[in-house]
Amino acid sequence: MKKIAQGYKITGTNISIRKRPGIKYWQASIYYPENKKSKVISSGTEDFDEAVLYAIEKNAELNYMKKSGVEVFPANFEKVANSWIQHAEERSKQAHLSVHMLKMLKSVVNVHLIPFFRNQSITSINSDALQRYAEYMVEHKLTSRVTFSNHDIAISKILKYAKDNNWYNRQSIPRIEVPKYAVRETEPRGMFSDREVELIKQGFDSFIAEQKSDADKYNMNLLKAMVLLMLSTGCRTNDIKLLRWGDFRFGFANPDMRGEKVGNDITKAVSFSLRLLGFSSDKDEAYLELCLRGKPSKGKPTERWVPCELAYIEHFIHWRQISRHINESDLFFAGLNGEFNQNYSYWFSKYLKHLGIPKVQNNLIRTPYSLRHTFITKKLIEGANVFDLALQCGNSVKQIQKTYCHLLPEDLYVKIFKVPPQK
């Protein structure tokens, strides 16, 4: 061990250990003659012996990375970001990162982050750099809560990936902080007017008749059953992907005719939703209900039973007559091959074009998820009980208030929430 300024150099190696003024922990500096650069890494400890061991381990790890073809000194942010995308795609294949999330993050990285930070060194990305990026977000009106969250997740994942590969040596990863005044409430994707909803409901038969192949006709019948179910229940697109025939059952609006279900918490929730959909407990009306399984909460599966509007029973029976897969364990929206077909968004766009309904309205894209937004907004405008609506749609009252209620007239808002809207 050789004494040097502010520390020691480990004899026979390219490693030096220093403790600079104002720095709490010992730092390891590893020099690479071929690059003519030193890599400085915090040991995370105040103990000298522990810092030496940490530095030796890191040096061995970095040498192994170099032999494996991994760069110790990445050139710029763009190179690190692209490396992270490649790494994330491999993780996605192993089901550690959802395909939808990866697609969204790749879009954020390629469209915004790389053009903004392109030639900057990854080590220069600090709080000041992210503050400049926040100003860019405000300038380009990228300030809805969801958009802000997506950009923050993307930059955090890239910096964490860089830190795991010893390319980023800061103790903590900075976050994007957009001024609160600039963050606007989340707006739902483009919705449909009452006239457009009627067009969507009534236009399927002619659209299906125009399809030339039996496969296309089957797929359009599947789309019809899917769209009408979302308009009837307000369920999410992710909910219907998991639906199976065994998740449906018939019930009665009159609680005296529900048998074993009386007194069950599920029955109470269904009763509220039946009221929302206009069923009367004074009549012996039959209804169709389905079990929706959401994302696991605290490691436990979540499910809720929700009723469909009365008109959907006819479509349910029609789809059962057409479907090629009707066992209890089969997917409700199974394609010809028995699996859920991911092309439903393409079919839906094709159907909107057939009806002459614009896909983009007020700069908002209308997707199958817009059917859920349309259902919730319609029920709110009709004066539905917001607690019943939250149970039906699997949302919190707060989320409904935040996402949809700025679209309501002030007098209706006060009637539903008993308080004036925040300005």
N, C-alpha and C positions, 0 to 999 in steps of 0.2 A: 504494500500500500504506500503510495507516494503522495506527500503533502503538496497541494496546489492551492491557488487562491480560492478562498471560500469553501474548500472541501478537500477531497482526496481522489487520486487516480488509482484504479486497480491495476497493479503491475502485470504486464504481459497481455493486457486487453485494451480495447478501445473505449472502455467504460470509465466515466468519472462520476463521483457523487458530490453534489454541492448543496449548500443551504444558503440561499441568497437572503439579504436583508429584507424583512417584511414578509417572507414566505414561511408558512408554518411547517411544511413538510420538506423532507429531503427530496432532491430531484436527481434523477439519473440522466446523464447525458451520454449518448452512444454515437460515436463518430464513424462515418462511412467514407473512407478515402475516395472510393470510386465516384461518389456523388458530391464529394467535398462539402458535406452537410452533416450537422449533428441533430439527432432526434432527442428532444428533451421530454422526459416522462416523469410525472409526479409519482412518488412512491406511495403516497397516502399514509405515511407513518413518520413519527418524530424520532423513532429508534434507529440509530445508525446501522446496527447489525442487520435489522430487518430490511432496511433500505438497500443494503448491499446485496442481500439474497434476492430481493425483488428485482434489482437491476440485472443481475446475472440471469435470472429466469426470463426476463423480458428480452434480453439480448439473444438468448437461445431461441426464443419464440420468433423473434424478428428474422433471425438467420434462416430458420425453417421456412418462414413465409417467403423469403427471397428465393430460396431454392425451389419452392413450389410455384414460382412465377408471379407472386403477389407483390405489388410495388410497395416499398416502404415509404416513399415520398410521392403521393399522388400529385399530378400536375395542378389540377384545379377542381373547382366544385363540380363542373360538368362530368369529369371523369369519375368522381366519387359517386355522383347521383346515378350515372349509368351502371356503375358496378353494383350499387344497391338494388336497382331495378332487376338486374340479372339474378342477384342473390334472392330477391323477393319472389321472382317467378319460380325459382326452384322450391322455395318454401311453400308457395301456393300449391304446387303439385303434390306436396306432402300434407295438404289440408291444414297448414298452420296459418294461412292467410286466405281469406275468401277471395274468389275470383272478382266479385263485384268491387270489393274494397281495393284490390290491387289495380283494377282498371281505373278507378277514380283517382287513386294516388299517382299513377303513371301520368294521367292527364294533367294533374296539378304540376308535377315535376317538369314535364316536357313543354307545357304551354306557358308556365309562369316562372317557376323557380330557376330552371336552367338559363332561359334568356336573361333573367335579372342578375344572377350570380355567376354567369358563364365562366369568366376568366379569373375569378377571385380564388385565392387559395382557400382550401377548406378550413385552415386554421384562423383565417380572418373573419369567419362567421361568428360574430359576437352579438351582444345586446344592441350595440349601435347599428350594426349591419341589419339586424332584424327590425329595428325601428324604422330604418329607411325602407325596408320592404313593406312594413305596415303602412307607411305613407303611400307607397305604390298601390297597395290594396284599396285604400280609401279613394285615391285618385281614379282608379278604374272601377269603383263601386263594387268591389269584391268583399262586401262587409256584412252579408247576412251571417247569422250565427253558425249555420251549417258550413258555409264556404270558409269562414274564418277557422273553424275547427278542422276542416279538411287540410288547409294549408299548414296549420300548426302541426298536425299529425305527420304530414309529409316531411317537413323540415326536421322534426324531432327524430323521425326514424332514420333519416339520412345521417344526421349528426351522431346518433347512437351507433349506427353501423360503422361510421368513421372512427368513433372512439373505441369500439370493440376491436378494430383493426390497427389501433395505435396511430391513426392518422390525425386524430383530434385529441389534444392533450389538456383541454380545460376540465376543471373539476366538475362543473355542472353544465348541463345543456341549456342554453338560453331559449326563451319562448317568444313567440310573436305576441306583442301586446298592442291591439288596436284600441284606440280611444273609445270609451263607452258611448260617447255621443255619436260615433260613426257607425256603430253596430245597429243595423235595422233588424226588426223581427223577421223570422223565417216566413217567407210567402209560399203557400202551396203551389205546386205546379199547375199549369193552366187547367181551368175547370171547364165544364160544359154547361151551357144554358139549358133551360127546360125544353126548349124546342129541339136542341141538338140531342138531348137524352132520348126524346121520343123518336127522332130519326134513327138513332143507334139501335133502339129496341125493335123498331119496325122494319129496318132495312136488311136484316140478316137473310130472310128467305130468298129475296131476289139476288143477293150477293152469292149465296150458296149455289143457287141455280146456274149462275154464270160460270162456276168452276168446271173445268173440263175433265179432270181426272178424279177418280174415286178417292184417292189419297187427299187431294185438295179439298174435296167436299167434306171429308171426315174432319180434316183440320179446322175448317171453317165452322163446322158444327161444334167442335171442341171450343173454339174461340167464343162462339155464341153462348155456350153454357158458362164459360168463365166470366165474360163481360157482364152477363145478367146476374150472376151470383154476386159480383162485386157491387153492382148497383143495388142489389137487394139487401146486402148485409154491411157494406162498408169495410169489408175485410182487406187486408194487405195482399199484395202480390206474393210475398214470401209465405203467407199463410196458406194460400191455395196450392202452392207447390207440394206441400206436405199432406194434403187432404187424401184420404182413402175412403172407399165406399163404406167401410165399417165405422166411419166418423159421422155418419148421418143417422138420424132416427126421427120418428114422428112423435108428436106430443099433443096435448090439449091445453088450450088457453085457460080453461076452467080448472083451478087447482084441485077440485074434488075428484077430477078424473085422471089425476097424474099418478095415482097409486103410490109406489115406493118412493117416488121422487119428492113427495110432500115433506116439507121441513128441511130438505137438503139445501145447503148453501148455493149449490148450482141452480136449483129450482128458483131460489130467490132472485139470483142474477138474471135468469131467463125471464122471470115475471116482469122485471124492470124493462128489459129489452122488448118484450111483447107489448108493453104499454107504449114504448117508443114507436113501434111499427104499426100501432093502431088496432091491435087485437083487444078484445073485450073478455074479461074474466067471467062476465055474466052469461056468455054464450059457450056452447060446446064446440068451439072452432078448433079444428086440427091445424097444426103448424108443423113445419119441417125445421129441425135444428141441426147444427153441425158443430163438431168439436174442432176448435182452432188451437194449434200448438205454436206458441211464440218462442222467442229465444230463451234458453235456460236462465233462470235467475238464481244466483248464488249456488250454481251447480245442480239445481233441481229443475226438472222439466216444468214448463208452465202450460196450462191448457184452460180454455174456457168454452162453454157451450153458448152459442148464440143462435137465435131464430132467424129464418129468412122471411121476407115479405111473402104474403099469401100467393101472389102471382107466380112465384118461382117454382112452386110444386109442379106445375104443368111442364116447365122446362126441365126439371129434375127427371121426371118420368120419361120425357122425350129423349134426353141424353142417355138414360139407362138403356133404352131400346136400341140406340145407335152404337154405344160404346162396345169395343171388342174385349174389354177387360172389366168384368163386373164382380169379381170375387171380393170379399170383405177386405182382403189385404192388398188389393190392387189400387193403384193411384186413381183418384177420381178423374183427374185430367190426364190420363195416359194417352200417349200417341199410339200409332199403329204398332210400334215395337214394344209397347208396355211401359216406356219411360216418359218422364215429363219432357215435353219439347220446349226448348229455350227460345224458339222462334216466335213466341206469341206476340212480342213487341212489334216485330216486322209485320205479322199478319194484321195487327191492330192498326198500324200506320196505313197499310194497304186498304183496310176497310174504311178508315176515315176519308181517304182519297176517293174511294168509290162513292161515298155519301156527299162529297163536296165540302166536308168539314175541315177547316184549316188546322194543321198540326201545331202551328205556333200562333198564340194569341197574346197580345200585350207583352211580347218578348219572352213568354213562358211556353215551354214545350209541353204538349199534352200527350201523356203516356197512359198505359193501363192504370198506373197508380192514381192518375187524375180522377178516375171513377170513384175512388175512395174519398178524395177531397170533395168531389161533387156531392156524394152522399152526406158527408158530415155537414157541409155548408148548407145544403138544402134543409136538413133537419133543424139546424140552428135557426134559419130564416123562418121556418114553420113554427118556431117557438118551443122546440122540444126541450125537455128537462136535460140539462147538461150532464147531470150525474148518470142518468139512464144512457145517454149517448156515450159517455166515457166507458161504461161497462160493455156496451155493445161493440165498441171499436177497439177496446184494449188500450186506451189512452188514459192519462191522468187528466183531471179537469184543468189543471194548470197548463198542460201541453195544448189542449184544445183552445184555451183562452189565448195563449201566446201565438198559436199558429193561424187560427181562423177568425178570431173575433174582431180583428181590426177591419175585417171586410163587412161587418154588420153596422147598420144604422145605430146611432148612439142610444135612441130610446129602446131599441130591441136589446142592445147590450146590457142596459141597466135592468131591463125586465128579467133577463136570464141570470146575470151575476150579482144583481142587487147593489152594485157599486158603479160609479161612472168610469169610463175607460181612461187609462192613463194617457196623458198628452205627450 
